[in-house]
Amino acid sequence: MAEAADNPPPAEESHDEMRWGIHYLRQDLQEHRASTARAFARIEDRLDRHDGKFDELHRIIREQGDRLTQRMMMLFGLSTTIILAAIKL
């Protein structure tokens, strides 16, 4: 360790190494940004697809609920008619 401190690399050589190091860091950052953007795009795409599925399920459940409500009203009306007919007998 003491020898390394006594013999520093030439200034021009260390400056070039630093420049290349910064260049590689920039490339790595750009690649990381691009891969992160792709990952977020995939996540958003999945969420959009799931939202579409939930919207479809919500629509189906609402339609089924409307049908069941109509059937219940019809059965209630029929029951009322039967009860009134039985009372009149």
C-alpha positions as CSV (number, residue, x, y, z in Angstrom):
1,M,0.0,0.0,0.0
2,A,2.8,2.4,0.8
3,E,4.3,1.9,-2.6
4,A,1.1,2.7,-4.4
5,A,0.9,6.0,-2.5
6,D,4.5,6.8,-3.4
7,N,4.0,6.1,-7.1
8,P,0.7,7.8,-8.3
9,P,-0.3,7.0,-11.9
10,P,0.4,9.7,-14.4
11,A,-2.3,12.4,-14.4
12,E,-3.2,11.9,-18.1
13,E,-3.6,8.1,-17.7
14,S,-5.9,8.4,-14.6
15,H,-7.9,11.2,-16.4
16,D,-8.6,8.9,-19.3
17,E,-9.5,6.0,-17.0
18,M,-11.9,8.3,-15.2
19,R,-13.4,9.5,-18.5
20,W,-14.0,5.9,-19.6
21,G,-15.4,4.9,-16.2
22,I,-17.9,7.8,-16.4
23,H,-18.8,6.8,-20.0
24,Y,-19.5,3.2,-18.9
25,L,-21.5,4.4,-15.9
26,R,-23.6,6.6,-18.2
27,Q,-24.3,3.6,-20.5
28,D,-25.2,1.4,-17.5
29,L,-27.6,4.1,-16.3
30,Q,-29.2,4.4,-19.7
31,E,-29.7,0.7,-19.9
32,H,-31.1,0.6,-16.4
33,R,-33.5,3.4,-17.2
34,A,-34.6,1.6,-20.4
35,S,-35.2,-1.7,-18.6
36,T,-37.0,0.0,-15.8
37,A,-39.3,1.8,-18.3
38,R,-40.0,-1.5,-20.0
39,A,-40.8,-3.2,-16.7
40,F,-43.2,-0.3,-15.7
41,A,-44.8,-0.5,-19.2
42,R,-45.4,-4.3,-18.7
43,I,-46.9,-3.7,-15.2
44,E,-49.2,-1.0,-16.5
45,D,-50.3,-3.2,-19.4
46,R,-51.1,-6.0,-16.9
47,L,-53.0,-3.6,-14.7
48,D,-55.0,-2.3,-17.7
49,R,-55.9,-5.9,-18.7
50,H,-57.0,-6.7,-15.1
51,D,-59.0,-3.5,-15.0
52,G,-60.8,-4.6,-18.2
53,K,-61.5,-8.0,-16.7
54,F,-62.9,-6.4,-13.5
55,D,-65.1,-4.1,-15.5
56,E,-66.5,-7.1,-17.4
57,L,-67.1,-9.0,-14.2
58,H,-68.8,-5.9,-12.7
59,R,-71.1,-5.7,-15.8
60,I,-72.0,-9.4,-15.6
61,I,-72.7,-9.2,-11.9
62,R,-74.9,-6.2,-12.4
63,E,-76.9,-7.9,-15.2
64,Q,-77.4,-11.0,-13.1
65,G,-78.5,-8.9,-10.1
66,D,-81.0,-7.1,-12.3
67,R,-82.4,-10.4,-13.6
68,L,-82.6,-11.8,-10.1
69,T,-84.4,-8.6,-8.9
70,Q,-86.9,-9.0,-11.7
71,R,-87.6,-12.6,-10.8
72,M,-88.0,-11.8,-7.1
73,M,-90.5,-9.0,-8.0
74,M,-92.4,-11.4,-10.3
75,L,-92.5,-14.1,-7.5
76,F,-93.6,-11.6,-5.0
77,G,-96.4,-10.4,-7.3
78,L,-97.4,-14.0,-7.9
79,S,-97.3,-14.8,-4.2
80,T,-99.5,-11.8,-3.4
81,T,-102.0,-12.8,-6.1
82,I,-102.2,-16.4,-4.7
83,I,-102.7,-15.0,-1.1
84,L,-105.4,-12.7,-2.3
85,A,-107.1,-15.5,-4.2
86,A,-107.0,-17.7,-1.2
87,I,-108.5,-15.0,1.1
88,K,-111.4,-14.5,-1.3
89,L,-112.2,-18.2,-1.3
